Amino acid sequence: MLSKRFLLVVAIILGVHGTRAVAQAPRPAAPKEYDVELRYRIQAGRNDRLKQYFAFVKALEAAGFQKDQGPDDEPDNPTYNRMSGKIASNKVRELFRSPAVKSLLIYPAGYQLPEDGDTPVKVSLELSSGRAAEQQRLFADQVREQLKDLGFREILVYDHRGYSRLVGTLPASEVPSLFHDLRTQPSGWLVPARPAKELPAPLRDALAAVRIAEVTPEPEGTAPAKELPEEAPLPAVRRDAATVKLSDELRSLLANAEEMKKARRIELLLLQAPREGEEWSQPLLRAAPQAAIEGRVGASVTAYASPEQALALAGHSSVIAVRLPRSGTPVRLPLGDAKDANTTALKSAGLTALHAQGHRGKGVRVAVIGGDFRGYEALVGKQLPKDTRLLDLTAERNSQLLPEAYPKDEETRGAGTESALVVALAAPEASLLLIRVDPAAPYQLMNIMRAINGETPRSESLEARREDLETFRQITASKWDMLLKERRVLFDSPGSADEFDDDAIKRKQRREAHKEDVAKLEEEEKAYRQALGRYVKLFEDLRDLRRVQVVVSTLLWTDGQPMDGSSPLSRYLDDKPFRSTLWFQPAGDTRDQAWVGLFHDADGNGVMEFAAPETALKPERWTPEVNFLAWQPFAGAKQLKLPEKTKLRVSVQWREAHDAAFLRAGEDAYQTPLATMRLVLLRQRDPSGKALPADEMEIVARAVSTPLRIANADDASTYEQVLEFTTESAGRYALRIEGKAPTGTRPLGAPALAGAVRVGELRPRVFVDVVDAVNRAAGRAVFHDYATDEGTIALPGMAQRSIPVGSASANDRPRPTSAPGPAYNLALLPKPDALAYDGLPVAAEGKAVFGTPAAAALAAGRAAVLIGKTKTNEMGGAPAK
């Protein structure tokens, strides 16, 4: 018996793509009978030709071919090489038993080509095969180019069956040309001026490049395939160096004059993270004076600016990309019925016994970080501890230091409030601090981390508020001086004794106006004192975070930031570990939403394969170059169709090695990545295969912009490309990635010695998510064909010193939504660190909360109880009865 190793070697020698088990996609039933035109070749003298011709016809008739009446001199005339007839569809290939048959042109019986010769007709072409994989691909490319002269237009995506098949449309008048020797076409193959020996191989030696040309008219009522242009230009957008740095969604706003002026939050990505004490914000503000810098995390800067100002900021040499910020709001699983609540969660976690012994988290400070704490006030002193309070960091972004309003929707209880309720359920006597941050402002989360670590709270927003207050104080003092001088003139100097004198009347009016100015200034000063008090309180609350012992942060990011542990948020947790604080983090409800793997392109066609060459294909799949999506509702079985009007965001992220010498030289030579990656979203036209072949796909969306560089180091950079698309109708969709791996580490076009070329490994991470609120509340988009556990852990859960928590059901099994981990490119650091129960009955109206945020909150509450128990034991206290 041959070993697997031997077979693998043989596969590599013969061409690995040709050894993959090929699955057949469902296809419509063939017509019962075909009209056939065949091209044959009999090379013989007159007498021998007669003998061979009659034997040939007899063999065809034995195969079931019903020959049409031909010319009378056909048997002995060597110029005839074509004949027509009919044959049953299941007998077509038997015609090739005769070696004289070179090619076939088949139609459904009774079909007539359109009278208008320019009308496109759909054809499926089976090419001659049997070559090594690379030669077969080259042969298909040559045939494709030759057919273009006839007006052939290939459909975009289909099963090429090892490059032995072409599918497309051809003008009706050119369909008979498929019968001809393609080497004799006008583009210059076998013509008298060009000897055969000069023709390129392997087409040079192919007498019949197309073996079977089948006309396959589409059924009536079938919607035509969409034709998406190769490059879809954004309207009215300049293509200069600054515009290239903008993300697709931000660049699209430049075409709208009204949107151009609207200020919104944006995110600037800098070439390098500024060093401590380095002045970096003022140069940016000089480029766009009306913009406001709010905060920074590493090289990521959050600003408030219009798209017009964003374009000006993109023109600064220190900025490598500008985009709209990504939200860290986690998926919120639907509330469950009370009967589905995990009533044994506290007992199974050991908390019931601890509570009975008096260990309930007393004296332990727990912080819950989230973006929505609506409805918490009504629960204080009931389901939440009496000393529960809120620290709202959104207040630092306005001059009055007032919390920003929540979105206008129907929510009455925020997700953060539910997490706080879970903590209180586990540790009912712990002191709770609710910290509200904007999920789209990661710098606020970094500021919390620093404050917990004892660092002085700082952000550009806080500094701006301090400057605002100081400016207001100075202006107010100046106004008081002016009013005091005016008072001396109006009240201290004598006036006219005649109260009806014109000067006396004017003086009285001025005194009344003066009193109004004083009252107005007093109101302004009162507002200033209140704002000053809020500033001092905010600053003190931030400094007081060093006393927090347990943190559960419900914020998580699944894309937009480096997901391999190099993000500043995760690096801070590892590089500056907390002295006495535990940081709990949801692992994320993202199972099956990620794919991570090496970039494979075994056949060299510029399309990434989601599986290694030796991997067998799944049923009804014909290529590893497409990864079908599916819909996983939060309640119910997985569905292969995505719902209509579902807005998807697909991202591909990768880190590639660079030559540090070019960065040290002061050049920004890697604005464009060395790897080429482009996301393409496909739609299966007829999944059933009843009307159309199931392998025929249409492109519904394609990323058109250059990938954004989201992180930069001396010897490597991280890039990300994003494609957002809303499904027009329910259907089966799949992802395809076009591109090539880098061939070195030096910039494109830079010379390099052949022996000194280094090539880094390309290992992308692909992630799919739903971003519209309606469908996001109902389910998830997942990869159906190729999904990996790696790459599912959300940021900052990949940090070694964070504690990412997955969710488990009452039977101690992980929930089907819970991210299994590990994180991207951190396979040797298993995550999540723990599983905890969800399905906790803390929601309103007897509902239960599910998901990894609830599980992380329960784990944090349990930690608070254990910390309180340890303190009690160290103090020698007796447990309460």
Secondary structure, DSSP 8 states (H G I E B T S, - for coil): ---HHHHHHHHHHH-GGGGS-----------SEEEEEEEE-----HHHHHHHHHHHHHHHHHTT-EE----TTTTT-TT--EEEEEEEGGGGGGGGGSTTEEEEEEEETT----SSTTSEEEEEEEE---S-HHHHHHHHHHHHHHHHTTT-EE-SB---TTTTEEEEEEEGGGGGGGGS-GGGSTTTSSBTTB-GGGS-TTGGG-S-SEEEEEE----TT--------SS---TT---SHHHHTB-HHHHGGGG-HHHHH--EEEEEEESS---TT---HHHHHHHSTT-EEEEEETTEEEEEE-HHHHHHHHTSTTEEEEE------------B-GGGS-TTHHHHTTHHHHHHTT-S-TT-EEEEEES--TT-GGGBTTTB-TT-EEEEGGGGGSTT-------SSS-SS-HHHHHHHHHHHH-TTSEEEEEE--TT-HHHHHHHHHHHTT-----HHHHHHHHHHHHHHHHHHHHHHHHHHHHIIIIIS---S-TTSHHHHHHHHHHHHHHHHHHHHHHHHHHHHHHHHHHHHHHHHHHGGGG--EEEE---BSSSS-TTTTSHHHHHHHHS--SS-EEEEE--S-TTSEEE---B-TT-SSB-BSS-TT----TT---TT-EEEEEEESSS--BSSB-TT-EEEEEEEEEEE--HHHHHTT--TTSS-SSEEEEEEEEES-TT-SSS-TT-EEEEEE--S--EEEEE-SSEEEEEEEEEEE-SSSB-EEEEEEEE--S-SS-TT----GGG--------EEEEEE-SHHHHTTEEEEESS---STT-S-BTTTSTTSEEEEEE-TTS-B-TTS-----TT-TTS---SEEEE--BTTSGGG-BB-SHHHHHHHHHHHHHHHHHHHHHHHHT-----
